[in-house]
């Protein structure tokens, strides 16, 4: 689901927009029929990394472009982490020099 929510009544996970639409019509949990309100739904946090690849990623050029995009994103993330590490090291070094 794009926006998963948990029903505390049944313990099931639903797509938010679909369960809200259902609740406007029935006001019950679709699994067990017990009363359920929109306010009772609990948002479930998920990482965006699990998105399925689109069907257009079936040709070799599309796969190569997708891999290149993922590689670029990984390298950008790595570069950002290295910059943050360097900044932290410099700050630590300055603190050590002041203490000595």
N, C-alpha and C positions, 0 to 999 in steps of 0.2 A: 504493500500500500504506500501511496505517496505521503499521506498524513495519517499514520496509524493511531488509533485510540483504543483504550482498554475499557471494557465494560466491567465494573466491579460486581455487577449482579451475576454474570455468567463466567467471567474470566476470559472471555473471547476478545480477540483483536479484530477491529473493523476499520474500513476506510472511512475517515471522518465525514466527508461530504455525503457518502451513501447512508451511513447510519443516522445522520442528522435528518436527511430526507425521509428515511423510514420512521424515525421518531415523531416527525411532524404528522405522519399519517396514523401510526399505531400507538405510540407512547409506551411500547413494551420492548423488552429485549427479544430480538428475533430468534435466539437460540432456545430460551426456556419460557418465554411469554410473561415473565415477571415485569412489573412496572420499572421503567427506566426513563430518566430525563437527560437532556443535553448537558446539564450542569454536572451530572454524575460521571460523565466520560472523562477518562484520564489520558492526557496526551502521552504518547510513547516517543521518546527521542531515539532516532536511528541515524547512523552515519550515511552521508550521501554517496559513499563509495560503492554501494551495492546496486546501483542503477543498471538495468540491462542495456546491452548495446542495441542500437536501432537496426532494423533489417537492412538498411543501406550499407552496413558494414560487412557485406558479404563478398564484395569484389576485392581483388588484391590491391588496387590503388586506394580504395576506401580504408582497408585495413592498415596499409602503410601510413596513410595520413593520420588515422586514429592513433597508431603507435607513436608517430612523430609528435603529435599533440600531447600524449601522455608523457613522453620522454621530456618534452619541453617543460611541462608542468612540474615534473619531478626535479629537473635541474634547477628550475627557478626556486622551488621549495628548498632544495639543498643549498643554493647560494644564499638565500635569506637566512637559513639556519647558521651557515658559516659566518655571515655578518654579525648575527646576534652573539655567537660564540666569541668572536673576536672582540666585540664591544664589552662583553662580560669579562673576558681575560684582561683587557686594558683597565677596566674599572678595578678588578681584583689586584692587578699589579700596582696601580696607583695607591690603593688602600694599604698594601703591604709596604710600600716605600714610605708612606706617612707614619706607619706604626714603628718602623725600624729606627 
